[in-house]
Amino acid sequence: MSIRAKGISWRAGKRQILDRVSLEAEPGRVLGLIGPNGSGKTSLLRILAGLRRPDAGQVEVDGEDLRALGRRRLARRIAFVEQHGATNADLRVCDVVKLGRFPHRSPFSGWTGADEAAVADALARTGLTDRRFDRWQNLSGGERQRVHIARALAQTPSELILDEPTNHLDVHHQIGLLQLVAGLDVTCIVSLHDLNHAALFCDRVVVLSRGRVVASGPPAETLTETLLREVFAVDARVATSPHHGRPHIHFLPFAKGEIET
């Protein structure tokens, strides 16, 4: 199942946040969205998830205009994990994950074996089976993030969109989560700050800068030393890792007086 953006533009007041952005997430592959802070990543993801309408351009899912899908079909197909998901209710972990099943149920339908299986699988995949009866308010920020990802997986989507999903997670869970996402049989679009994570786990990357696409393609072709210098303002050396065969970025320290405040 593919997602395609064509000429997406969006403004917030007088500020141009996205300027004629086009991209395509290929079926069953992981597309990484990277760029400096303020480049428009979150705004673009919300448009791709159908949560915000662009001022110009359109989003297509399998060639069909996203706006024609309707809320219920859209909720069944696309799961969106926000960067700072929250809830004020003191629910149990399993109750939060169960929310992912709502798009698949009618108002008067009972809880089914398929619902229970989807929730159990989502909890297991995110390492939360033993925490299923814990209270939401007692969880750490990283644990809450994993619960939101489990909720999205319980939705059994065809497309999964994640905005900085590794925020608040320790290194072990960062790697585990991205390895999980990369192994899913769904179309994934994920925004990331860690460029080495993008190089290791994404099939393709799209680089945003000031609301425009400045590069796209496989990480090995896209994450060049020149791009890192021009877009991210860092000096680095890129080499193929002997451990996993993917690009690995070796960042170099700033010279004295180079750091901007």
Solvent accessible surface area in square Angstrom, and as a share of the most:
residue,aa,sasa,rsa
1,M,107,0.48
2,S,20,0.13
3,I,1,0.00
4,R,97,0.35
5,A,2,0.01
6,K,86,0.37
7,G,27,0.26
8,I,0,0.00
9,S,15,0.10
10,W,41,0.14
11,R,106,0.39
12,A,46,0.36
13,G,73,0.70
14,K,191,0.81
15,R,145,0.53
16,Q,68,0.30
17,I,21,0.10
18,L,0,0.00
19,D,26,0.13
20,R,158,0.58
21,V,0,0.00
22,S,63,0.41
23,L,15,0.07
24,E,68,0.30
25,A,1,0.00
26,E,64,0.29
27,P,76,0.48
28,G,36,0.34
29,R,113,0.41
30,V,8,0.05
31,L,6,0.03
32,G,0,0.00
33,L,0,0.00
34,I,0,0.00
35,G,3,0.02
36,P,41,0.26
37,N,124,0.64
38,G,54,0.52
39,S,2,0.02
40,G,8,0.07
41,K,16,0.07
42,T,57,0.33
43,S,16,0.10
44,L,0,0.00
45,L,0,0.00
46,R,58,0.21
47,I,1,0.01
48,L,0,0.00
49,A,7,0.05
50,G,33,0.32
51,L,94,0.47
52,R,74,0.27
53,R,170,0.62
54,P,29,0.18
55,D,94,0.49
56,A,52,0.40
57,G,36,0.35
58,Q,54,0.24
59,V,6,0.04
60,E,19,0.08
61,V,1,0.01
62,D,70,0.36
63,G,60,0.58
64,E,64,0.29
65,D,36,0.19
66,L,14,0.07
67,R,131,0.48
68,A,65,0.51
69,L,7,0.03
70,G,40,0.39
71,R,220,0.80
72,R,108,0.39
73,R,113,0.41
74,L,29,0.14
75,A,36,0.28
76,R,98,0.36
77,R,42,0.15
78,I,11,0.06
79,A,1,0.01
80,F,24,0.10
81,V,0,0.00
82,E,76,0.34
83,Q,43,0.19
84,H,126,0.56
85,G,23,0.23
86,A,85,0.66
87,T,40,0.23
88,N,152,0.78
89,A,49,0.38
90,D,70,0.36
91,L,55,0.28
92,R,76,0.28
93,V,0,0.00
94,C,3,0.02
95,D,37,0.19
96,V,3,0.02
97,V,0,0.00
98,K,55,0.23
99,L,75,0.37
100,G,3,0.02
101,R,18,0.07
102,F,112,0.47
103,P,21,0.13
104,H,60,0.27
105,R,54,0.20
106,S,57,0.37
107,P,121,0.76
108,F,197,0.82
109,S,44,0.28
110,G,51,0.49
111,W,89,0.31
112,T,67,0.39
113,G,59,0.57
114,A,69,0.54
115,D,4,0.02
116,E,66,0.30
117,A,60,0.46
118,A,14,0.11
119,V,0,0.00
120,A,43,0.33
121,D,72,0.37
122,A,2,0.01
123,L,0,0.00
124,A,63,0.49
125,R,113,0.41
126,T,14,0.08
127,G,51,0.49
128,L,0,0.00
129,T,63,0.37
130,D,139,0.72
131,R,76,0.28
132,R,48,0.18
133,F,130,0.54
134,D,44,0.23
135,R,99,0.36
136,W,1,0.00
137,Q,79,0.35
138,N,117,0.60
139,L,13,0.06
140,S,62,0.40
141,G,41,0.39
142,G,12,0.12
143,E,33,0.15
144,R,66,0.24
145,Q,6,0.03
146,R,28,0.10
147,V,0,0.00
148,H,17,0.08
149,I,1,0.01
150,A,0,0.00
151,R,47,0.17
152,A,0,0.00
153,L,18,0.09
154,A,0,0.00
155,Q,14,0.06
156,T,75,0.44
157,P,12,0.08
158,S,34,0.22
159,E,0,0.00
160,L,1,0.01
161,I,0,0.00
162,L,0,0.00
163,D,3,0.01
164,E,4,0.02
165,P,0,0.00
166,T,14,0.08
167,N,40,0.21
168,H,117,0.52
169,L,13,0.06
170,D,83,0.43
171,V,107,0.62
172,H,140,0.62
173,H,55,0.25
174,Q,38,0.17
175,I,60,0.30
176,G,38,0.36
177,L,12,0.06
178,L,3,0.02
179,Q,117,0.52
180,L,32,0.16
181,V,3,0.02
182,A,44,0.34
183,G,65,0.63
184,L,22,0.11
185,D,139,0.72
186,V,26,0.15
187,T,2,0.01
188,C,0,0.00
189,I,1,0.00
190,V,1,0.01
191,S,0,0.00
192,L,1,0.01
193,H,96,0.43
194,D,61,0.32
195,L,12,0.06
196,N,32,0.16
197,H,19,0.08
198,A,0,0.00
199,A,0,0.00
200,L,52,0.26
201,F,25,0.10
202,C,1,0.00
203,D,37,0.19
204,R,83,0.30
205,V,0,0.00
206,V,6,0.04
207,V,0,0.00
208,L,0,0.00
209,S,25,0.16
210,R,220,0.80
211,G,0,0.00
212,R,122,0.44
213,V,51,0.29
214,V,75,0.43
215,A,23,0.18
216,S,66,0.42
217,G,4,0.03
218,P,46,0.29
219,P,5,0.03
220,A,75,0.58
221,E,128,0.57
222,T,8,0.05
223,L,2,0.01
224,T,58,0.34
225,E,57,0.25
226,T,71,0.41
227,L,20,0.10
228,L,0,0.00
229,R,116,0.42
230,E,133,0.59
231,V,26,0.15
232,F,41,0.17
233,A,71,0.55
234,V,35,0.20
235,D,55,0.29
236,A,1,0.01
237,R,110,0.40
238,V,44,0.25
239,A,51,0.40
240,T,99,0.58
241,S,10,0.06
242,P,125,0.79
243,H,171,0.76
244,H,79,0.35
245,G,51,0.49
246,R,74,0.27
247,P,12,0.08
248,H,66,0.29
249,I,3,0.01
250,H,91,0.41
251,F,101,0.42
252,L,70,0.35
253,P,123,0.77
254,F,98,0.41
255,A,60,0.46
256,K,212,0.90
257,G,80,0.77
258,E,99,0.45
259,I,116,0.59
260,E,159,0.71
261,T,181,1.05
